[in-house]
Amino acid sequence: MKQLALLVFLVPFLVVGQTKFQVVTIPAASKHTYWGTQSEPAIAINPKNTQEIAAASILDEYYYSLNGGKTWVSKKIKSKYGVWGDPVLLFDTSGAVHYFHLANYSETSWIDRIVCQTAPSLEMPFNEGTFPAPNGSKAQDKHWVVLNPVNNEIYMTWTQFDKYGSANSLDSSVILFSKSIDQGNSWTKPLRISAVAGNCLDGDNTVEGAVPAVGANGEIYVTWAGPNGLSFQTSTDGGLTWLKKERIIQNQVGGWEFDIPGMSRANGLPILLSDNSTSSSRGSLYLTWCDQRNGSDNTDVFIARSNDKGKTWTKPIKVNQDNSNKHQFFTWPAIDQSTGNIYIVYYDRRNHQDLKTDVYVSISKDGAMTFADHRISDKPFKPSKKKFFGDYINIAAEKGVVRAIWPRMDHRKIKLCVTLIDYIKQ
């Protein structure tokens, strides 16, 4: 078993600027970093102990906090299968932490599998990793996971490319599903759940961004974007069978890939949530995404709700409450299952005339009927298109503890930040 690199940083939190929230900086694990290090972050809160928080960023960074995010330990994660970014984190019901990432296995081919490395606790070393069965040299990319807290099963969905980046019409992309019933020790054979395939160009006509959610009664729901718009699938028997064909929720105006000034690339891929709380909204599904229906210079964040297990959906509601005609982008939602409150984080340029960017969280306490916006960054930053900045930011909410993780860029240097958000009185 290869253990994490020995280099460790323990740095007290740094609070700068004028904001009512604490903004904590997480140091990189090494001075020798990948050019996009500390972008594309993930964060998870241990439901058994909300003071324990795990975070990660590309390509191979792992961070943890034992005091609610006030201080962090930074390390690098290693596996014989290689670590190639797209980190996703999950705590199971035992308190074990699972770190999912792309592979770069020297004995096979680049990103030929999604690897799950597991540690019994935040401070323990991770194992070498397990994975759903690879499919030759086909690329396995853009995964996300969810836990069924009733039976501790882990559900994972992702995109399989016949050949990543291929313009050949014979090459296609599809959405796959696999689950683990033994805390990530083994995985079921990957199952295709998208009837409609996409191309392999990693753009609007690719099926991508598959995110699973577990319903209040154990249903598995999955959404993604593709050539037909925002798609929806569901299984009521633990992933054994699915709808014969995915439902199309609606068209994603302008597609899921679009341009944001100052960003090397940007997307509005959908993210799915299920309300399993005891609130009046229990059983509701929420789908968030970004698009440019209001103009190519006015990207916005939207949400739709389903009260009948995904059969029908409300008309989209704009999440960001500004009237600035500016860009809001790179969104991610979280739901606190102890209250049903929804928290949606995104980058925001409402306050500026140039590329300066803030970070906001919009909060709904009434089932996505209304939202209130809160600026959670300490000061604006100005990104450069010449510097890779990833595709998304992230947020987690658990028992009133909310943590948003986001990189900022100053003079083409990336710094990873966490905003400590607890219960907010609106």
Secondary structure, DSSP 8 states (H G I E B T S, - for coil): -----S--EEE-----SS-SSEEEEE--S-SS--TTTT-S-EEEE-TT-TT-EEEEETTTEEEEESSTTSSEEEEE---TT---S--EEEE-TTS-EEEEEEEE-TTS-EEEEEEEEEESSTTS---S-B-S---TT-EEEEEEEEEETTTTEEEEEEEEESSTT---TT--EEEEEEEESSTTS-----EE--SS-B-SSSSTTS-EEEEEEE-TTS-EEEEEEETTEEEEEEESSTTS---SS-EEEE--TT-SEE--TT-S-EE---EEEE--SSSTTTT-EEEEEEE-TT-TT--EEEEEEESSTTSS----EE-S---S---EEEEEEEE-TTT--EEEEEEE-TT-SSS-BEEEEEEESSSSS--EEEE--SS-B---TTS---S--EEEEETTEEEEEEEEEETTEEEEEEEEE-----
